[in-house]
Structures are given as C-alpha cells and as structure tokens.
Amino acid sequence: MPESNDKKGIIQHVAEVIIGELKLEDITADTFNPDMDLVDELGIDSMDLATIALVLQDEYKIVIDEDDYPKLKTIRLIADYIDEKLTAKS
C-alpha cells in the first residue's frame, strides 16, 4: 500500500507507477504535470492504461471498472477516482 492516501500522496504515487510502468526517462514524480493528458500528450494506449489500472488496483485494494478507463485521462483524475473509491470503502 502506498505511503500516503491524501490527494497529494495519491498523485505522487500514480505518477511513480506511470513512470515505472512506461519506463519514462527524464521525468520524476515531482516534475510530472498531474494535468497532462496521458493519451493525447504522453501517448498512452489502452493496453498501457489497463496495465497501470491493474497495478493501482492491487496497490490500493480497489476495483477500477473497465468502463471508467476512458475517464482516467490525467494523473489528477486518476487520483480523484482512487480517492473516491477509498472514501467509499471506509
């Protein structure tokens, strides 16, 4: 489970997962723009997004519905989604 479940901590962790899964270079979780469109600006495809979603599901112990994948366009939107799922769970 990630260190912090506050919004900033979730944003930081999602950025780290994306950087790790996509093997991005020259970018850190601190410099990753949380509002960057992952599909249009970063070129993430549906397979990449599915992989990232699976990792986040395992780490946060939540379910990310496949129908929700299209809504998860930025790190901030993913963090908001995770935060909502965690809040609903507690």
Secondary structure in CASP SS format (residue, H / E / C, confidence):
PFRMAT SS
TARGET T0000
AUTHOR 0000-0000-0000
METHOD secondary structure of the structure
MODEL  1
M C 1.00
P C 1.00
E C 1.00
S C 1.00
N C 1.00
D C 1.00
K H 1.00
K H 1.00
G H 1.00
I H 1.00
I H 1.00
Q H 1.00
H H 1.00
V H 1.00
A H 1.00
E H 1.00
V H 1.00
I H 1.00
I H 1.00
G H 1.00
E H 1.00
L H 1.00
K C 1.00
L C 1.00
E C 1.00
D C 1.00
I C 1.00
T C 1.00
A C 1.00
D C 1.00
T C 1.00
F C 1.00
N C 1.00
P C 1.00
D C 1.00
M C 1.00
D C 1.00
L C 1.00
V C 1.00
D C 1.00
E C 1.00
L C 1.00
G C 1.00
I C 1.00
D C 1.00
S H 1.00
M H 1.00
D H 1.00
L H 1.00
A H 1.00
T H 1.00
I H 1.00
A H 1.00
L H 1.00
V H 1.00
L H 1.00
Q H 1.00
D H 1.00
E H 1.00
Y H 1.00
K C 1.00
I C 1.00
V C 1.00
I C 1.00
D C 1.00
E H 1.00
D H 1.00
D H 1.00
Y H 1.00
P H 1.00
K H 1.00
L C 1.00
K C 1.00
T C 1.00
I H 1.00
R H 1.00
L H 1.00
I H 1.00
A H 1.00
D H 1.00
Y H 1.00
I H 1.00
D H 1.00
E H 1.00
K H 1.00
L H 1.00
T H 1.00
A H 1.00
K H 1.00
S C 1.00
END
